[in-house]
Amino acid sequence: MPVRLLLLLGLAALPGCNSMPLFAAPPEARGHLIPAHQLTEVVVGTHTRTDVQTLLGSPTTTATFDDDTWFYISAVTRLRPARTPRVEDQRVVVVTFNAAGVVQEVRELERSDGRQIAFVNRETPVPGTDRTFMQSLLGNLGRLGAGPGGGATGSGGGPGGGPGR
């Protein structure tokens, strides 16, 4: 009877094992994580680029065609066994400056601000790589010499493949 009770208690505890995986990898912080209290120190209309860089550090990146927009990107990832890392938390902070270099806007992007990008799976054709059936069938003719007894790769030291004198 006590064995059955222990077995029943062990089976009841199994669903809890899923919440604490045995081989869970530790979370990894990536990028430039800005604490919320540090972000509130940036004053719109007052601070300049130098002030922002002193408070928050160098930006992760700037806008492609506009140096007046700075991005601070961070993520917390966890490695899954035999898979790519999974992003558990991601933050993107955008600091925008006006033409005078003064902070115009500070905002944090949400997941809904992202856009889906459709990848194109086409390949650029390269001339000369497509062979016809006949080229494949007859492709090696003429590449090899005639072999022993004559031809360009035949044995013999003299001109025309004959014995040298």
Buried (B, 14 or more C-beta within 10 A) or exposed (E): EEEEEEEEEEEEEEEEEEEEEEEEEEBEEBBBBBEEEEBEEBEEEEBEBEBBBEBBEEBBEEEEEEEBBBBBBBBBBBBEEEEEBEEEEBBBBBBBBEEEBBBBEBEEBEEEEEEEEEEEEEEEEEEEEEEEEEEEEEEEEEEEEEEEEBBEEBEBEEEEBEEEE
